[in-house]
């Protein structure tokens, strides 16, 4: 591994030569972090080609050399279940991606990675499982239960009712991209509360009758309850619900139910972080660190210039339209600008136990899936000042200039 010092001769970084094979440049990183149980691979924007490419390369190394076998996306569990089935068949992958993947992941880079997974699973006994940590759409999780309980009249009746309510909530979420649509929140809360109680009833019936259900059904049932939790709690005037905590529960449950297999989590930097950078709340990574301690590794990816993809829609669905936008020059007092001054244009920085002299008091730019005007919404893009990145991530991959993802649409 080649180390190059920064201009201040204190912080050491591992140079990444993006002109070479991504698998080769990612191999040393995967080797260094591969002794962990859960690895969060983050992204500073939801639409950067190189972030997808390098995380795919790290994942391939973790799979082939470090015995990782579950890839958990920031995407609904039920949708990822059906995508996993498609990847392990001969169905057209582009069609499956557009049906089961959120638009943020409908890119050429992700397609190439999924084709690699398909080929790997055809050739290897130890299969790679694609899963999901999120629950913004729940109908496909209910569809898993529909198939599970098709021969049990009591549970099928409950599941049929649940599916109707799941479709209603999913439709309300998607309709938020229609500027003329107004959500009837009392109706949504009522529907969600009823759905949550239905899921509870199914769970209790399974337990009471000692019914043995599949691992996938167990995860689907948990995902459904999480998907309706916000509405159920809102019915009790409780609005202090943590999406990141619930996502961490999905990751942890997936790890446990699949014989404690090692998991790669692919999500935004804000989720894989220990602390959510815009507040003092724990990120998904913080909850995972509570559960797994030093066996959870959080690796963020950052950039300072180039282009990125975003949508004008407010809600992430599987049919958003994406286009490329220029990344504005980073603020002077930002970590992106600070890292731009390093000698290495592209580098990996391990924050665990090393680089204790990496001090600063800078903001961190985080771009989501929808476009924000950088002048009007600077406060929505840049976090408050962060003096110690170790409190957020175990490592950083910084790429000085990047390009927009290549979307399938």
TORZALO-854101 format. One record per residue (C-alpha): chain; residue number from 1; x, y, z; residue in one letter. Coordinates in steps of 0.1 Angstrom, whole numbers, plus 5000, padded with zeros to 4 digits. Each point is the difference from the previous one (the first is absolute). Example, Ala and Ser with C-alpha at 12.3 -4.5 7.8 and 13.67 -1.06 7.14 Angstrom:
# residues 2
+------+-----+------+------+------+------+
! unit ! pos !    u !    v !    w ! code !
+------+-----+------+------+------+------+
!    A !   1 ! 5123 ! 4955 ! 5078 !    a !
!    A !   2 ! 5014 ! 5034 ! 4993 !    s !
+------+-----+------+------+------+------+
This chain:
# residues 409
+------+-----+------+------+------+------+
! unit ! pos !    u !    v !    w ! code !
+------+-----+------+------+------+------+
!    A !   1 ! 5000 ! 5000 ! 5000 !    x !
!    A !   2 ! 5014 ! 5034 ! 4990 !    x !
!    A !   3 ! 4997 ! 5028 ! 5024 !    x !
!    A !   4 ! 5004 ! 5037 ! 4991 !    x !
!    A !   5 ! 5001 ! 5028 ! 5025 !    x !
!    A !   6 ! 4978 ! 5030 ! 4998 !    x !
!    A !   7 ! 5014 ! 5035 ! 4996 !    x !
!    A !   8 ! 5001 ! 5005 ! 5038 !    x !
!    A !   9 ! 5022 ! 4969 ! 5004 !    x !
!    A !  10 ! 4979 ! 4987 ! 5028 !    x !
!    A !  11 ! 4970 ! 4981 ! 4986 !    x !
!    A !  12 ! 5008 ! 4969 ! 4979 !    x !
!    A !  13 ! 4977 ! 4988 ! 4973 !    x !
!    A !  14 ! 4999 ! 4971 ! 4976 !    x !
!    A !  15 ! 5001 ! 5012 ! 4965 !    x !
!    A !  16 ! 4973 ! 4988 ! 4976 !    x !
!    A !  17 ! 5010 ! 5000 ! 4963 !    x !
!    A !  18 ! 4966 ! 5000 ! 4983 !    x !
!    A !  19 ! 5017 ! 4995 ! 4966 !    x !
!    A !  20 ! 5006 ! 4964 ! 5011 !    x !
!    A !  21 ! 4977 ! 4970 ! 5005 !    x !
!    A !  22 ! 4975 ! 5008 ! 5027 !    x !
!    A !  23 ! 5002 ! 4965 ! 5014 !    x !
!    A !  24 ! 5038 ! 5004 ! 5005 !    x !
!    A !  25 ! 4998 ! 5034 ! 5016 !    x !
!    A !  26 ! 4971 ! 4988 ! 5023 !    x !
!    A !  27 ! 5018 ! 4968 ! 5011 !    x !
!    A !  28 ! 5022 ! 5016 ! 5027 !    x !
!    A !  29 ! 4970 ! 5019 ! 5015 !    x !
!    A !  30 ! 4979 ! 4968 ! 5001 !    x !
!    A !  31 ! 5029 ! 4981 ! 5016 !    x !
!    A !  32 ! 5004 ! 5026 ! 5027 !    x !
!    A !  33 ! 4964 ! 5002 ! 5009 !    x !
!    A !  34 ! 4989 ! 4964 ! 4992 !    x !
!    A !  35 ! 5004 ! 4987 ! 5036 !    x !
!    A !  36 ! 4968 ! 5018 ! 5010 !    x !
!    A !  37 ! 4965 ! 4985 ! 5001 !    x !
!    A !  38 ! 4979 ! 5029 ! 4986 !    x !
!    A !  39 ! 5015 ! 5025 ! 4976 !    x !
!    A !  40 ! 4981 ! 5032 ! 4990 !    x !
!    A !  41 ! 5011 ! 5013 ! 4966 !    x !
!    A !  42 ! 4987 ! 5035 ! 4997 !    x !
!    A !  43 ! 4996 ! 5027 ! 4973 !    x !
!    A !  44 ! 5002 ! 5038 ! 5003 !    x !
!    A !  45 ! 4974 ! 5003 ! 4972 !    x !
!    A !  46 ! 4974 ! 4975 ! 4988 !    x !
!    A !  47 ! 5011 ! 5005 ! 4964 !    x !
!    A !  48 ! 5038 ! 4997 ! 4995 !    x !
!    A !  49 ! 5014 ! 4974 ! 4976 !    x !
!    A !  50 ! 5033 ! 4995 ! 5017 !    x !
!    A !  51 ! 4984 ! 4995 ! 5034 !    x !
!    A !  52 ! 4980 ! 4971 ! 4985 !    x !
!    A !  53 ! 5031 ! 4986 ! 4982 !    x !
!    A !  54 ! 5023 ! 5000 ! 5029 !    x !
!    A !  55 ! 4975 ! 4986 ! 5024 !    x !
!    A !  56 ! 4992 ! 4972 ! 4976 !    x !
!    A !  57 ! 5037 ! 4992 ! 4997 !    x !
!    A !  58 ! 5004 ! 5000 ! 5038 !    x !
!    A !  59 ! 4969 ! 4978 ! 5003 !    x !
!    A !  60 ! 5014 ! 4975 ! 4975 !    x !
!    A !  61 ! 5033 ! 4998 ! 5019 !    x !
!    A !  62 ! 4981 ! 4996 ! 5033 !    x !
!    A !  63 ! 4979 ! 4972 ! 4985 !    x !
!    A !  64 ! 5028 ! 4981 ! 4983 !    x !
!    A !  65 ! 5028 ! 5005 ! 5026 !    x !
!    A !  66 ! 4983 ! 5008 ! 5033 !    x !
!    A !  67 ! 4969 ! 4978 ! 5001 !    x !
!    A !  68 ! 4973 ! 5026 ! 4998 !    x !
!    A !  69 ! 4968 ! 4986 ! 4986 !    x !
!    A !  70 ! 4971 ! 5025 ! 5006 !    x !
!    A !  71 ! 4996 ! 5034 ! 4982 !    x !
!    A !  72 ! 4974 ! 5022 ! 5017 !    x !
!    A !  73 ! 4989 ! 5030 ! 4980 !    x !
!    A !  74 ! 4983 ! 5032 ! 5012 !    x !
!    A !  75 ! 4969 ! 4987 ! 4983 !    x !
!    A !  76 ! 4967 ! 4983 ! 5011 !    x !
!    A !  77 ! 5005 ! 4964 ! 5012 !    x !
!    A !  78 ! 4971 ! 4985 ! 4980 !    x !
!    A !  79 ! 5012 ! 5017 ! 4968 !    x !
!    A !  80 ! 5035 ! 4987 ! 5005 !    x !
!    A !  81 ! 4987 ! 4965 ! 5007 !    x !
!    A !  82 ! 4984 ! 4999 ! 4965 !    x !
!    A !  83 ! 5031 ! 5016 ! 4984 !    x !
!    A !  84 ! 5021 ! 4972 ! 5016 !    x !
!    A !  85 ! 4978 ! 4974 ! 4984 !    x !
!    A !  86 ! 5003 ! 5018 ! 4966 !    x !
!    A !  87 ! 5038 ! 5002 ! 5003 !    x !
!    A !  88 ! 5001 ! 4963 ! 5006 !    x !
!    A !  89 ! 4980 ! 4992 ! 4969 !    x !
!    A !  90 ! 5002 ! 5007 ! 4963 !    x !
!    A !  91 ! 4975 ! 5029 ! 5001 !    x !
!    A !  92 ! 5010 ! 5033 ! 4983 !    x !
!    A !  93 ! 5019 ! 5018 ! 5027 !    x !
!    A !  94 ! 4992 ! 5036 ! 4988 !    x !
!    A !  95 ! 4963 ! 4992 ! 5002 !    x !
!    A !  96 ! 5004 ! 4986 ! 5035 !    x !
!    A !  97 ! 5020 ! 5030 ! 5011 !    x !
!    A !  98 ! 4974 ! 5024 ! 4988 !    x !
!    A !  99 ! 4973 ! 4980 ! 5018 !    x !
!    A ! 100 ! 5017 ! 4993 ! 5033 !    x !
!    A ! 101 ! 5027 ! 5026 ! 5005 !    x !
!    A ! 102 ! 4996 ! 5035 ! 5011 !    x !
!    A ! 103 ! 5011 ! 5024 ! 4972 !    x !
!    A ! 104 ! 5031 ! 5010 ! 5019 !    x !
!    A ! 105 ! 5014 ! 4965 ! 4994 !    x !
!    A ! 106 ! 4988 ! 4996 ! 4964 !    x !
!    A ! 107 ! 5034 ! 5008 ! 4985 !    x !
!    A ! 108 ! 5024 ! 4983 ! 4976 !    x !
!    A ! 109 ! 5025 ! 4995 ! 5028 !    x !
!    A ! 110 ! 4975 ! 4982 ! 5022 !    x !
!    A ! 111 ! 4989 ! 4979 ! 4971 !    x !
!    A ! 112 ! 5035 ! 4989 ! 4993 !    x !
!    A ! 113 ! 5005 ! 4991 ! 5036 !    x !
!    A ! 114 ! 4967 ! 4980 ! 5001 !    x !
!    A ! 115 ! 5011 ! 4981 ! 4968 !    x !
!    A ! 116 ! 5032 ! 4992 ! 5019 !    x !
!    A ! 117 ! 4979 ! 4986 ! 5029 !    x !
!    A ! 118 ! 4979 ! 4980 ! 4976 !    x !
!    A ! 119 ! 5031 ! 4985 ! 4984 !    x !
!    A ! 120 ! 5017 ! 4994 ! 5034 !    x !
!    A ! 121 ! 4969 ! 4981 ! 5014 !    x !
!    A ! 122 ! 4999 ! 4978 ! 4969 !    x !
!    A ! 123 ! 5036 ! 4989 ! 5006 !    x !
!    A ! 124 ! 5002 ! 4998 ! 5038 !    x !
!    A ! 125 ! 4984 ! 4979 ! 5027 !    x !
!    A ! 126 ! 5000 ! 5029 ! 5025 !    x !
!    A ! 127 ! 4973 ! 5023 ! 4986 !    x !
!    A ! 128 ! 4999 ! 5038 ! 5003 !    x !
!    A ! 129 ! 4967 ! 5012 ! 5014 !    x !
!    A ! 130 ! 4986 ! 5034 ! 4990 !    x !
!    A ! 131 ! 4978 ! 5016 ! 5028 !    x !
!    A ! 132 ! 4986 ! 5033 ! 5011 !    x !
!    A ! 133 ! 5001 ! 5021 ! 5032 !    x !
!    A ! 134 ! 4973 ! 5025 ! 4991 !    x !
!    A ! 135 ! 4961 ! 4999 ! 5001 !    x !
!    A ! 136 ! 4987 ! 5030 ! 4981 !    x !
!    A ! 137 ! 4981 ! 4975 ! 4978 !    x !
!    A ! 138 ! 4985 ! 4970 ! 5017 !    x !
!    A ! 139 ! 4976 ! 4983 ! 4975 !    x !
!    A ! 140 ! 5027 ! 4975 ! 4988 !    x !
!    A ! 141 ! 5007 ! 4990 ! 5036 !    x !
!    A ! 142 ! 4963 ! 4992 ! 5004 !    x !
!    A ! 143 ! 5002 ! 4981 ! 4967 !    x !
!    A ! 144 ! 5027 ! 4978 ! 5016 !    x !
!    A ! 145 ! 4974 ! 4992 ! 5028 !    x !
!    A ! 146 ! 4973 ! 4994 ! 4974 !    x !
!    A ! 147 ! 5020 ! 4972 ! 4985 !    x !
!    A ! 148 ! 5010 ! 4987 ! 5035 !    x !
!    A ! 149 ! 4965 ! 4997 ! 5013 !    x !
!    A ! 150 ! 4981 ! 4991 ! 4968 !    x !
!    A ! 151 ! 4989 ! 4967 ! 5014 !    x !
!    A ! 152 ! 4990 ! 5014 ! 5034 !    x !
!    A ! 153 ! 4965 ! 5015 ! 4997 !    x !
!    A ! 154 ! 5002 ! 5020 ! 5033 !    x !
!    A ! 155 ! 5034 ! 5015 ! 4993 !    x !
!    A ! 156 ! 4992 ! 5006 ! 4963 !    x !
!    A ! 157 ! 4969 ! 5020 ! 5010 !    x !
!    A ! 158 ! 5021 ! 5022 ! 5023 !    x !
!    A ! 159 ! 5027 ! 5004 ! 4973 !    x !
!    A ! 160 ! 4975 ! 5009 ! 4973 !    x !
!    A ! 161 ! 4987 ! 5028 ! 5022 !    x !
!    A ! 162 ! 5036 ! 5011 ! 5008 !    x !
!    A ! 163 ! 5009 ! 5001 ! 4963 !    x !
!    A ! 164 ! 4972 ! 5024 ! 4993 !    x !
!    A ! 165 ! 5012 ! 5023 ! 5027 !    x !
!    A ! 166 ! 5036 ! 4997 ! 4988 !    x !
!    A ! 167 ! 4991 ! 5009 ! 4964 !    x !
!    A ! 168 ! 4981 ! 5030 ! 5013 !    x !
!    A ! 169 ! 5030 ! 5013 ! 5020 !    x !
!    A ! 170 ! 5024 ! 4993 ! 4971 !    x !
!    A ! 171 ! 4977 ! 5020 ! 4977 !    x !
!    A ! 172 ! 4999 ! 5029 ! 5024 !    x !
!    A ! 173 ! 5038 ! 5001 ! 5001 !    x !
!    A ! 174 ! 5004 ! 4999 ! 4962 !    x !
!    A ! 175 ! 4972 ! 5026 ! 4995 !    x !
!    A ! 176 ! 5021 ! 5026 ! 5019 !    x !
!    A ! 177 ! 5019 ! 5007 ! 4968 !    x !
!    A ! 178 ! 4967 ! 5013 ! 4985 !    x !
!    A ! 179 ! 5000 ! 5037 ! 5008 !    x !
!    A ! 180 ! 4962 ! 5001 ! 4999 !    x !
!    A ! 181 ! 4997 ! 4971 ! 5025 !    x !
!    A ! 182 ! 4992 ! 5006 ! 5037 !    x !
!    A ! 183 ! 5005 ! 4972 ! 5025 !    x !
!    A ! 184 ! 4971 ! 4993 ! 5023 !    x !
!    A ! 185 ! 5022 ! 4995 ! 5030 !    x !
!    A ! 186 ! 4972 ! 4989 ! 5024 !    x !
!    A ! 187 ! 4990 ! 4973 ! 4975 !    x !
!    A ! 188 ! 5036 ! 4989 ! 4995 !    x !
!    A ! 189 ! 5005 ! 4998 ! 5038 !    x !
!    A ! 190 ! 4968 ! 4980 ! 5005 !    x !
!    A ! 191 ! 5009 ! 4977 ! 4971 !    x !
!    A ! 192 ! 5036 ! 4995 ! 5014 !    x !
!    A ! 193 ! 4988 ! 4994 ! 5035 !    x !
!    A ! 194 ! 4976 ! 4973 ! 4988 !    x !
!    A ! 195 ! 5027 ! 4984 ! 4979 !    x !
!    A ! 196 ! 5024 ! 5000 ! 5029 !    x !
!    A ! 197 ! 4975 ! 4982 ! 5022 !    x !
!    A ! 198 ! 4993 ! 4975 ! 4972 !    x !
!    A ! 199 ! 5037 ! 4992 ! 4998 !    x !
!    A ! 200 ! 5000 ! 4995 ! 5038 !    x !
!    A ! 201 ! 4970 ! 4977 ! 4997 !    x !
!    A ! 202 ! 5019 ! 4979 ! 4973 !    x !
!    A ! 203 ! 5030 ! 4999 ! 5022 !    x !
!    A ! 204 ! 4980 ! 4989 ! 5030 !    x !
!    A ! 205 ! 4981 ! 4973 ! 4980 !    x !
!    A ! 206 ! 5032 ! 4986 ! 4987 !    x !
!    A ! 207 ! 5014 ! 4998 ! 5035 !    x !
!    A ! 208 ! 4968 ! 4986 ! 5015 !    x !
!    A ! 209 ! 4996 ! 4972 ! 4975 !    x !
!    A ! 210 ! 5038 ! 4993 ! 5000 !    x !
!    A ! 211 ! 5001 ! 5005 ! 4962 !    x !
!    A ! 212 ! 5035 ! 4996 ! 4985 !    x !
!    A ! 213 ! 5005 ! 5027 ! 4975 !    x !
!    A ! 214 ! 5029 ! 5008 ! 4977 !    x !
!    A ! 215 ! 5028 ! 5024 ! 5007 !    x !
!    A ! 216 ! 4988 ! 5022 ! 4972 !    x !
!    A ! 217 ! 4965 ! 5001 ! 5016 !    x !
!    A ! 218 ! 5015 ! 5009 ! 5034 !    x !
!    A ! 219 ! 5019 ! 5029 ! 4985 !    x !
!    A ! 220 ! 4970 ! 5011 ! 4979 !    x !
!    A ! 221 ! 4978 ! 5001 ! 5031 !    x !
!    A ! 222 ! 5025 ! 5021 ! 5019 !    x !
!    A ! 223 ! 5004 ! 5023 ! 4970 !    x !
!    A ! 224 ! 4962 ! 5004 ! 4998 !    x !
!    A ! 225 ! 4997 ! 5010 ! 5036 !    x !
!    A ! 226 ! 5029 ! 5025 ! 4996 !    x !
!    A ! 227 ! 4983 ! 5014 ! 4969 !    x !
!    A ! 228 ! 4969 ! 5008 ! 5019 !    x !
!    A ! 229 ! 5016 ! 5010 ! 5033 !    x !
!    A ! 230 ! 5001 ! 5037 ! 4993 !    x !
!    A ! 231 ! 4962 ! 5001 ! 4993 !    x !
!    A ! 232 ! 4993 ! 4978 ! 5030 !    x !
!    A ! 233 ! 5020 ! 5022 ! 5023 !    x !
!    A ! 234 ! 4985 ! 5031 ! 4985 !    x !
!    A ! 235 ! 4966 ! 4987 ! 5011 !    x !
!    A ! 236 ! 5013 ! 5002 ! 5035 !    x !
!    A ! 237 ! 5015 ! 5035 ! 4995 !    x !
!    A ! 238 ! 5035 ! 4986 ! 5000 !    x !
!    A ! 239 ! 5021 ! 5015 ! 4972 !    x !
!    A ! 240 ! 5034 ! 4993 ! 5013 !    x !
!    A ! 241 ! 5007 ! 4970 ! 4977 !    x !
!    A ! 242 ! 5035 ! 4992 ! 4987 !    x !
!    A ! 243 ! 5001 ! 4987 ! 4964 !    x !
!    A ! 244 ! 5037 ! 4992 ! 5005 !    x !
!    A ! 245 ! 4994 ! 4979 ! 5031 !    x !
!    A ! 246 ! 4974 ! 4980 ! 4981 !    x !
!    A ! 247 ! 5023 ! 4995 ! 4971 !    x !
!    A ! 248 ! 5027 ! 4987 ! 5024 !    x !
!    A ! 249 ! 4974 ! 4976 ! 5013 !    x !
!    A ! 250 ! 4995 ! 4986 ! 4965 !    x !
!    A ! 251 ! 5037 ! 4996 ! 4995 !    x !
!    A ! 252 ! 5005 ! 4983 ! 5034 !    x !
!    A ! 253 ! 4971 ! 4977 ! 4995 !    x !
!    A ! 254 ! 5012 ! 4990 ! 4965 !    x !
!    A ! 255 ! 5034 ! 4992 ! 5014 !    x !
!    A ! 256 ! 4986 ! 4979 ! 5028 !    x !
!    A ! 257 ! 4974 ! 4981 ! 4980 !    x !
!    A ! 258 ! 5026 ! 4991 ! 4974 !    x !
!    A ! 259 ! 5024 ! 4982 ! 5024 !    x !
!    A ! 260 ! 5019 ! 5032 ! 5009 !    x !
!    A ! 261 ! 5014 ! 5004 ! 4965 !    x !
!    A ! 262 ! 5021 ! 5031 ! 4993 !    x !
!    A ! 263 ! 4980 ! 5029 ! 4985 !    x !
!    A ! 264 ! 5009 ! 5029 ! 4977 !    x !
!    A ! 265 ! 4976 ! 5030 ! 5003 !    x !
!    A ! 266 ! 4998 ! 5023 ! 4971 !    x !
!    A ! 267 ! 4984 ! 5033 ! 5010 !    x !
!    A ! 268 ! 5005 ! 5038 ! 5002 !    x !
!    A ! 269 ! 5028 ! 5014 ! 5022 !    x !
!    A ! 270 ! 4973 ! 5014 ! 5023 !    x !
!    A ! 271 ! 4988 ! 4965 ! 5008 !    x !
!    A ! 272 ! 5032 ! 4981 ! 5004 !    x !
!    A ! 273 ! 5013 ! 5027 ! 5023 !    x !
!    A ! 274 ! 5001 ! 4995 ! 5037 !    x !
!    A ! 275 ! 4983 ! 5034 ! 5006 !    x !
!    A ! 276 ! 4977 ! 5015 ! 4974 !    x !
!    A ! 277 ! 5021 ! 5030 ! 4988 !    x !
!    A ! 278 ! 4971 ! 5025 ! 5001 !    x !
!    A ! 279 ! 4990 ! 4993 ! 5036 !    x !
!    A ! 280 ! 5012 ! 4983 ! 5032 !    x !
!    A ! 281 ! 4978 ! 4969 ! 4993 !    x !
!    A ! 282 ! 5016 ! 4966 ! 4993 !    x !
!    A ! 283 ! 5003 ! 4990 ! 4964 !    x !
!    A ! 284 ! 4993 ! 4964 ! 4990 !    x !
!    A ! 285 ! 5038 ! 4995 ! 5004 !    x !
!    A ! 286 ! 4998 ! 5012 ! 5036 !    x !
!    A ! 287 ! 4973 ! 4974 ! 5008 !    x !
!    A ! 288 ! 5021 ! 4973 ! 4982 !    x !
!    A ! 289 ! 5030 ! 5010 ! 5020 !    x !
!    A ! 290 ! 4980 ! 4996 ! 5032 !    x !
!    A ! 291 ! 4992 ! 4965 ! 4989 !    x !
!    A ! 292 ! 5032 ! 4989 ! 4985 !    x !
!    A ! 293 ! 5026 ! 5023 ! 5015 !    x !
!    A ! 294 ! 5033 ! 5001 ! 4981 !    x !
!    A ! 295 ! 4987 ! 4973 ! 4977 !    x !
!    A ! 296 ! 4981 ! 5027 ! 4982 !    x !
!    A ! 297 ! 5020 ! 5021 ! 4975 !    x !
!    A ! 298 ! 4986 ! 5032 ! 4985 !    x !
!    A ! 299 ! 5017 ! 5010 ! 4967 !    x !
!    A ! 300 ! 4989 ! 5033 ! 4985 !    x !
!    A ! 301 ! 5006 ! 5013 ! 4964 !    x !
!    A ! 302 ! 5005 ! 5037 ! 4993 !    x !
!    A ! 303 ! 5007 ! 5022 ! 4970 !    x !
!    A ! 304 ! 5006 ! 5037 ! 4994 !    x !
!    A ! 305 ! 4993 ! 5006 ! 4963 !    x !
!    A ! 306 ! 4985 ! 4987 ! 4968 !    x !
!    A ! 307 ! 4964 ! 4990 ! 4994 !    x !
!    A ! 308 ! 4974 ! 4979 ! 5017 !    x !
!    A ! 309 ! 4965 ! 4987 ! 4993 !    x !
!    A ! 310 ! 4968 ! 5011 ! 5017 !    x !
!    A ! 311 ! 4963 ! 5001 ! 4995 !    x !
!    A ! 312 ! 4975 ! 5029 ! 5003 !    x !
!    A ! 313 ! 4976 ! 4978 ! 5017 !    x !
!    A ! 314 ! 4995 ! 5003 ! 5038 !    x !
!    A ! 315 ! 4995 ! 4963 ! 5006 !    x !
!    A ! 316 ! 5022 ! 4971 ! 4990 !    x !
!    A ! 317 ! 4981 ! 4974 ! 4980 !    x !
!    A ! 318 ! 5009 ! 4976 ! 4973 !    x !
!    A ! 319 ! 4990 ! 5023 ! 4972 !    x !
!    A ! 320 ! 5018 ! 5033 ! 5008 !    x !
!    A ! 321 ! 5017 ! 5017 ! 4970 !    x !
!    A ! 322 ! 5037 ! 5009 ! 5007 !    x !
!    A ! 323 ! 5023 ! 5024 ! 4983 !    x !
!    A ! 324 ! 5035 ! 5013 ! 5005 !    x !
!    A ! 325 ! 5008 ! 5032 ! 5019 !    x !
!    A ! 326 ! 5034 ! 5017 ! 5007 !    x !
!    A ! 327 ! 5014 ! 4998 ! 5035 !    x !
!    A ! 328 ! 5006 ! 5035 ! 5012 !    x !
!    A ! 329 ! 5034 ! 5009 ! 5014 !    x !
!    A ! 330 ! 5002 ! 4989 ! 5036 !    x !
!    A ! 331 ! 4998 ! 5025 ! 5028 !    x !
!    A ! 332 ! 5033 ! 5012 ! 5012 !    x !
!    A ! 333 ! 4994 ! 4987 ! 5035 !    x !
!    A ! 334 ! 4988 ! 4966 ! 4989 !    x !
!    A ! 335 ! 5017 ! 4966 ! 5003 !    x !
!    A ! 336 ! 4997 ! 4996 ! 4962 !    x !
!    A ! 337 ! 5021 ! 5031 ! 4995 !    x !
!    A ! 338 ! 5025 ! 4990 ! 5027 !    x !
!    A ! 339 ! 5005 ! 4966 ! 4983 !    x !
!    A ! 340 ! 5004 ! 5016 ! 4966 !    x !
!    A ! 341 ! 5032 ! 5015 ! 5013 !    x !
!    A ! 342 ! 5016 ! 4966 ! 5006 !    x !
!    A ! 343 ! 5028 ! 4989 ! 4976 !    x !
!    A ! 344 ! 4981 ! 4969 ! 4990 !    x !
!    A ! 345 ! 4969 ! 5008 ! 4979 !    x !
!    A ! 346 ! 4984 ! 4967 ! 5009 !    x !
!    A ! 347 ! 5007 ! 4982 ! 5032 !    x !
!    A ! 348 ! 4988 ! 4977 ! 5028 !    x !
!    A ! 349 ! 5003 ! 5013 ! 5035 !    x !
!    A ! 350 ! 4997 ! 4975 ! 5029 !    x !
!    A ! 351 ! 4988 ! 5019 ! 5031 !    x !
!    A ! 352 ! 5002 ! 4971 ! 5024 !    x !
!    A ! 353 ! 5029 ! 5003 ! 5024 !    x !
!    A ! 354 ! 5020 ! 5020 ! 4974 !    x !
!    A ! 355 ! 5000 ! 5035 ! 4988 !    x !
!    A ! 356 ! 4993 ! 5014 ! 5035 !    x !
!    A ! 357 ! 5014 ! 5033 ! 4988 !    x !
!    A ! 358 ! 4971 ! 5004 ! 4976 !    x !
!    A ! 359 ! 4985 ! 5031 ! 5016 !    x !
!    A ! 360 ! 4977 ! 5026 ! 4986 !    x !
!    A ! 361 ! 4967 ! 5018 ! 5004 !    x !
!    A ! 362 ! 4984 ! 4997 ! 4967 !    x !
!    A ! 363 ! 4965 ! 4993 ! 4985 !    x !
!    A ! 364 ! 4993 ! 4969 ! 4980 !    x !
!    A ! 365 ! 4981 ! 5001 ! 4967 !    x !
!    A ! 366 ! 4974 ! 4973 ! 4996 !    x !
!    A ! 367 ! 4979 ! 4998 ! 4968 !    x !
!    A ! 368 ! 4968 ! 4979 ! 5000 !    x !
!    A ! 369 ! 4979 ! 4987 ! 4972 !    x !
!    A ! 370 ! 4981 ! 5032 ! 4991 !    x !
!    A ! 371 ! 5015 ! 5031 ! 4986 !    x !
!    A ! 372 ! 5005 ! 5030 ! 5023 !    x !
!    A ! 373 ! 5012 ! 5034 ! 4987 !    x !
!    A ! 374 ! 5034 ! 5004 ! 5018 !    x !
!    A ! 375 ! 4995 ! 5037 ! 5006 !    x !
!    A ! 376 ! 4964 ! 4998 ! 5013 !    x !
!    A ! 377 ! 5005 ! 4968 ! 5020 !    x !
!    A ! 378 ! 5035 ! 5002 ! 5013 !    x !
!    A ! 379 ! 4989 ! 4992 ! 5035 !    x !
!    A ! 380 ! 4983 ! 4968 ! 4987 !    x !
!    A ! 381 ! 5032 ! 4988 ! 4983 !    x !
!    A ! 382 ! 5027 ! 5009 ! 5025 !    x !
!    A ! 383 ! 4999 ! 4987 ! 5035 !    x !
!    A ! 384 ! 5010 ! 5020 ! 5031 !    x !
!    A ! 385 ! 5037 ! 5001 ! 5007 !    x !
!    A ! 386 ! 5016 ! 4966 ! 5008 !    x !
!    A ! 387 ! 5033 ! 5001 ! 5019 !    x !
!    A ! 388 ! 5007 ! 4962 ! 5000 !    x !
!    A ! 389 ! 4989 ! 4978 ! 4972 !    x !
!    A ! 390 ! 5008 ! 4969 ! 5022 !    x !
!    A ! 391 ! 4967 ! 5007 ! 5017 !    x !
!    A ! 392 ! 4982 ! 4993 ! 4967 !    x !
!    A ! 393 ! 5021 ! 4976 ! 4979 !    x !
!    A ! 394 ! 5027 ! 4974 ! 5003 !    x !
!    A ! 395 ! 5014 ! 5009 ! 4966 !    x !
!    A ! 396 ! 4998 ! 5023 ! 4971 !    x !
!    A ! 397 ! 5004 ! 4995 ! 4962 !    x !
!    A ! 398 ! 5005 ! 5034 ! 4984 !    x !
!    A ! 399 ! 4999 ! 5005 ! 4963 !    x !
!    A ! 400 ! 5008 ! 5035 ! 4990 !    x !
!    A ! 401 ! 4980 ! 5000 ! 4967 !    x !
!    A ! 402 ! 4971 ! 4977 ! 4992 !    x !
!    A ! 403 ! 4972 ! 4995 ! 4974 !    x !
!    A ! 404 ! 4963 ! 4995 ! 5000 !    x !
!    A ! 405 ! 4986 ! 4965 ! 5002 !    x !
!    A ! 406 ! 4989 ! 4985 ! 4967 !    x !
!    A ! 407 ! 4963 ! 4994 ! 5005 !    x !
!    A ! 408 ! 4981 ! 4974 ! 4981 !    x !
!    A ! 409 ! 4973 ! 5025 ! 4991 !    x !
+------+-----+------+------+------+------+
